[in-house]
Amino acid sequence: MIKNSNILDSTKSFFAEIGDISLFAGRFFREVFTPPYEFKELIRQCYNIGNRSLLLVSVTGFILGLVFTLQSRPTLEQFGAESWIPSMISISIIREIGPVIIALICAGRIGSGIGAELGSMRVTEQIDAMEVSGTNPFKYLVVTRILATTLMLPLLIVIGDAISLFGSAIVENLKSDVSFTLYFTQVFKAIEFGDIIPATIKSFFFGFAIGLIGCYKGYNCEKGTVGVGEASNAAVVYTSMLVFIIDFIAVFVTDIIFEI
C-alpha cells in the first residue's frame, strides 16, 4: 500500500512539473514578443554561451571524428569498403551523432551553468530585488538566455561537425594517404539537403530545451545553497533526457516526411 502511494505521489509530481514547465514556456512566448526588448543582454548572453562553449565543443568534435573513423575503419576494411568511409562518416556525424553528442555536452556545460547562476540569484534574493525595483526579471534573465541558447547551439553544432570531419580526414590521410581535397570532395558528394535541414532544425529545439529547463530550474530554485546544487543537477538530467526525446521525435517525423 505504501509502495503504491509513493508511486502515485511520484506520478503526480512528475505531471505537475511538466505542467509548470509548460506554463513557464508559455510565459516565455508571451514575454518574447512584448517590449521592451533586452538586445544588449541578449548579445552578451550569446557571446558568453557561444564563446565559453566553443573550446569544449571543438575538442569534443575533433575527438569524435578521430574515434569514429578509427573504430569504423577495421570493419569496413574486411569488406574492402574503405572508399565509403568519408561518405559514411559525414552522413552519420551530420545527421545524428554530431548534433546529439554536442547537444549533450552543451546540456552539461550550459544547462548547469544557467541553473546554478539563476539559482544563486534566487537564493540571494537578487531576483526579488529586481521585481521590487520595477524591473521585469523574467524578460531580462530568462528570455535572453533561452533565446541565446536557441540561436547559439546550431552554430556550435555546425562548428563541431566541421571539426569532426576534419579529425576524420586526418585519420584517413594518415592511414590511407587520402588527400584532404579528395576526402572533402567525397563528403560533399554524399551530403544532401535532406541530411542538413532536419539536423539544423532539431538543433534549434535542442538549444531551446537546454535554455528552457536551465532557466526553469534556476528561476524556481528553492531557498538555500543545497537548492542551487539540486537545480544545477536537475537541469543537466532533464535536458539530457529531453534531447533524446526531441531527437526521437525529429527522426520519426523526418522518416514520415521522406516516405511521403
C-alpha positions in Angstrom: 0.0 0.0 0.0 2.8 2.4 0.9 4.6 1.5 -2.3 1.6 2.3 -4.4 1.2 5.6 -2.6 4.8 6.5 -3.3 4.3 5.6 -7.0 1.2 7.7 -7.1 2.9 10.7 -5.5 5.8 10.5 -7.9 3.5 10.3 -10.8 1.5 13.3 -9.6 4.7 15.4 -9.0 6.0 14.4 -12.5 3.0 15.6 -14.3 2.7 18.6 -12.1 6.3 19.6 -13.1 5.5 19.0 -16.7 2.6 21.4 -16.3 4.8 24.0 -14.6 7.4 23.8 -17.3 4.6 24.2 -19.9 3.4 27.3 -18.1 6.9 28.6 -17.9 7.4 28.1 -21.7 4.1 29.8 -22.3 5.2 32.8 -20.3 8.4 32.9 -22.3 6.5 33.1 -25.6 4.3 35.9 -24.2 7.3 37.9 -23.0 9.5 37.4 -26.0 7.1 39.3 -28.3 6.3 42.2 -25.9 8.5 45.3 -25.4 10.9 46.3 -24.0 13.5 44.1 -25.8 16.8 43.4 -24.0 19.0 43.4 -27.0 22.2 44.2 -25.2 21.7 41.4 -22.6 20.8 39.0 -25.5 24.1 39.8 -27.3 26.0 39.4 -24.1 24.4 36.0 -23.3 25.1 34.9 -26.9 28.7 35.8 -26.5 29.0 34.1 -23.1 27.2 30.9 -24.2 28.9 30.6 -27.6 32.4 31.7 -26.7 32.7 29.8 -23.5 31.4 26.6 -25.0 33.5 26.8 -28.2 36.7 25.2 -26.9 34.8 22.3 -25.3 32.7 21.7 -28.5 35.8 21.9 -30.7 37.7 19.4 -28.7 34.7 17.1 -28.4 34.1 17.3 -32.2 37.7 16.6 -33.0 38.0 13.5 -30.8 34.6 12.3 -32.1 35.8 12.4 -35.7 39.1 10.6 -34.8 37.5 7.9 -32.7 34.6 7.2 -35.0 36.9 6.8 -38.0 39.4 4.7 -36.2 36.6 2.4 -34.9 34.8 2.1 -38.3 37.9 1.5 -40.5 38.7 -2.1 -39.4 35.2 -3.3 -40.1 35.0 -1.6 -43.5 38.4 -3.0 -44.4 37.1 -6.5 -44.0 34.6 -5.9 -46.8 37.0 -3.8 -49.0 34.8 -0.7 -48.5 37.4 1.8 -47.2 36.3 4.2 -50.0 32.9 4.5 -48.3 34.5 5.9 -45.1 34.2 9.6 -46.0 30.5 9.2 -47.1 29.5 7.1 -44.1 31.3 9.3 -41.5 30.0 12.6 -42.9 26.3 11.4 -43.1 26.5 9.8 -39.6 28.0 12.9 -38.0 25.8 15.5 -39.7 22.6 13.6 -39.4 22.8 12.2 -35.9 26.0 11.8 -33.9 27.2 15.4 -34.1 24.0 17.2 -33.1 23.2 14.8 -30.3 26.6 14.5 -28.7 27.3 18.2 -28.9 23.8 19.0 -27.5 24.5 16.6 -24.6 27.9 18.3 -24.0 26.2 21.7 -24.0 23.4 20.4 -21.8 26.1 19.8 -19.2 28.0 22.9 -19.8 25.3 25.5 -20.5 22.3 24.0 -18.7 24.1 23.5 -15.4 25.6 27.0 -15.7 22.3 28.7 -16.2 20.6 26.7 -13.5 23.4 27.5 -11.0 23.5 31.2 -12.0 19.8 31.8 -11.7 19.5 29.6 -8.6 22.2 31.7 -6.9 20.4 34.9 -7.8 17.1 33.5 -6.4 18.7 32.3 -3.2 20.5 35.6 -2.6 17.2 37.5 -3.4 18.6 39.4 -6.4 15.6 38.3 -8.5 13.2 39.6 -5.7 15.1 42.9 -5.6 14.7 43.3 -9.4 10.9 42.7 -9.0 10.7 45.3 -6.2 12.6 47.9 -8.3 10.1 47.6 -11.1 12.4 45.6 -13.5 11.0 42.5 -15.2 13.5 39.8 -14.2 11.8 37.2 -16.3 12.4 39.1 -19.5 15.9 40.2 -18.5 17.2 36.9 -17.1 15.1 34.1 -18.7 14.0 35.4 -22.2 17.5 36.4 -23.1 19.1 33.2 -22.0 16.6 31.0 -23.8 16.9 33.0 -27.0 20.7 32.9 -26.7 20.9 29.1 -26.3 18.3 28.6 -29.2 20.4 30.8 -31.5 23.9 29.7 -30.5 23.5 25.9 -30.2 23.0 25.4 -34.0 26.2 27.4 -34.7 28.1 25.3 -32.1 26.8 22.1 -33.8 27.9 23.3 -37.2 31.4 24.1 -35.9 31.6 20.8 -34.1 30.5 18.9 -37.2 33.1 20.6 -39.3 35.9 19.9 -36.8 34.7 16.3 -36.5 35.0 15.9 -40.3 38.5 17.5 -40.2 39.6 15.0 -37.5 38.2 12.1 -39.6 40.1 13.5 -42.6 43.3 13.5 -40.6 42.9 9.8 -39.8 42.2 8.9 -43.4 45.2 11.0 -44.5 47.5 9.1 -42.1 46.0 5.6 -42.6 45.3 5.6 -46.4 47.2 8.6 -47.7 43.9 10.1 -48.8 44.3 13.8 -49.5 42.1 16.4 -47.8 40.8 17.5 -51.2 39.7 14.0 -52.1 38.2 13.4 -48.7 36.0 16.5 -48.6 35.1 16.0 -52.3 33.6 12.7 -51.3 32.0 14.2 -48.3 30.2 16.9 -50.3 29.1 14.4 -52.9 27.5 12.3 -50.2 25.7 15.0 -48.3 22.3 16.3 -49.4 19.9 19.0 -48.2 17.8 16.2 -46.7 20.7 15.4 -44.4 21.4 19.0 -43.3 18.0 20.6 -42.9 16.4 18.2 -40.4 19.6 18.2 -38.3 19.7 22.0 -38.3 16.0 22.3 -37.4 16.3 19.9 -34.5 19.4 21.7 -33.2 17.2 24.8 -32.6 14.9 22.7 -30.5 17.9 21.3 -28.6 19.0 24.8 -27.8 15.5 25.9 -26.7 15.2 22.8 -24.4 18.5 23.5 -22.8 17.8 27.1 -22.2 14.2 26.5 -21.0 15.0 23.7 -18.5 18.1 25.5 -17.2 16.2 28.7 -16.6 13.1 27.0 -15.2 15.2 25.1 -12.6 17.2 28.1 -11.6 14.4 30.6 -11.6 12.3 28.4 -9.3 15.1 27.3 -7.1 14.4 26.5 -3.5 16.0 28.6 -0.8 19.4 27.6 0.4 22.7 26.6 -1.2 21.5 22.9 -1.4 18.8 24.1 -3.7 21.3 25.6 -6.1 23.2 22.4 -6.5 19.9 20.5 -7.0 18.8 23.0 -9.6 22.0 22.7 -11.5 22.0 18.9 -11.3 18.3 18.6 -12.3 18.9 20.9 -15.3 21.5 18.6 -16.7 19.4 15.4 -16.1 16.2 16.9 -17.6 17.9 18.5 -20.6 19.8 15.3 -21.4 16.6 13.3 -21.3 14.8 15.9 -23.4 17.5 15.9 -26.0 16.9 12.2 -26.7 13.1 12.7 -26.8 13.4 15.6 -29.2 15.8 13.6 -31.3 13.5 10.6 -31.5 10.5 12.8 -32.5 12.7 14.6 -35.1 13.9 11.3 -36.6 10.3 9.8 -36.6 8.8 12.9 -38.3 11.6 13.2 -40.8 11.2 9.5 -41.8 7.4 10.0 -42.3 8.0 13.1 -44.4 10.6 11.5 -46.7 8.4 8.4 -47.1 5.6 10.7 -48.4 
